[in-house]
Amino acid sequence: MEYIHIMDIRRSPYVSILLGTLLAFALSAPAFAAGAAKAPTRDAISIGFSSTAEDPEFEDVFYLSVAIALADRGYPTAKARAGDDPALLVGYELAGRSAAVRLELAEGPGRLSASAEGTVRLTLEMDDDIGLLVDALLAEAFPPAPNGADAAPGTELRAPDGVPEAVSIGGLFSSELLRMEDTLRTTDTLRLETLARAGVTSFVGGFTDYARLGATAALDVAALVLDPGWSLSAGGRASATMAFMNLGVSGGTVYLATIGPDLRAGVGARQAQRLSAGLSGGVAVLALALDDGSTLARAEPFVDAGVQAGVALGGDFFLGLDARFVVVFDPEMIIMGTSPTVTLFKEF
């Protein structure tokens, strides 16, 4: 059996689901142990998966949840191996934060063939959705009590009288189930992203005779290509900065706006965090708002470069820092400044 790498667990989009399911199993363990002292287990129901777009990570988490749901109702399970003919086939199609799921149970000892289908939310409510599907499946698969009476809710899906209760979940801690070292933060290879930034600009050079600090806000939109080991982002960046004029400087306030393409390269989808280096350039508009209400403006070229880092907040949101060095090529004076900003990332 392979050990779980604790650091890698944080990378998976299914982590909260997996941890909640493991907690449910841990709380159920004493009941399983008590059953073990009473009777041997039944033959396990083997579970297999089928999809037009297979997702091994989803299958691992889904198996853990459905196995616990079946064990709670008295039916042990095992994960079907390649080439096996599973007794329970799980068909699924992923769509964003949910999955369309169909459970098909083959006829076997003490049960009829049955099916159930519905939508499973890929959130902490996943176990509840799976529990409803399992209830519907078992209600159809096992004949009613011999006296024909309806059982009370929550009891009609237990193993028939005389059949020993399950005491374990087959394959629960197999290396195939909990192998996490190759987990990606997303299985998408092409995503869209937006970045909103706000912070300060600290001017350097000759422009400090007029202003030393400025307030900066920016918005980026880009296409993000994600490989497990690297990422590449290409898009556009727009920013606006208001300079805080030094005491003794009269005439008006200086504003600086930039717009142009932006290119970044960084770590890939295997990392839960974001880290990249970027380069952009284009047109800068330097404006002077005069005290009399009029405005003077002119367009000039600029370049900037820097690094970004972010940590995952959940829901494909990341919070981080962006540090850039910008140079505006004004014919009378080169304007330079460093711009550290707080950044909110969102991937789609």
Secondary structure, 3 states (H helix, E strand, C coil): CCCCCHHHHCCCCCHHHHHHHHHHHHHHHHHHHHHHCCCCCCCCEEEEEECCCCCHHHHHHHHHHHHHHHHHCCCCEEECCCCCCCCEEEEEEEECCEEEEEEEECCECCECCEEEEEEEECCCCHHHHHHHHHHHHHHHHCCCCCCCCCCCCCCCCCCCCCCCCCCCCCCCCCCCCCCCCCCCCCCCCEEEEEEEEEEEEEEEHHHHHCEEEEEEEEEEEEEEEECCCEEEEEEEEEEEEEEEECCCCCCEEEEEEEEEEEEEEEECCCCCCEEEEEEEEEEEEEEEEECCCCEEEEEEEEEEEEEEEEEEEECCEEEEEEEEEEEEECCCCEEEEEEEEEEEEEEC
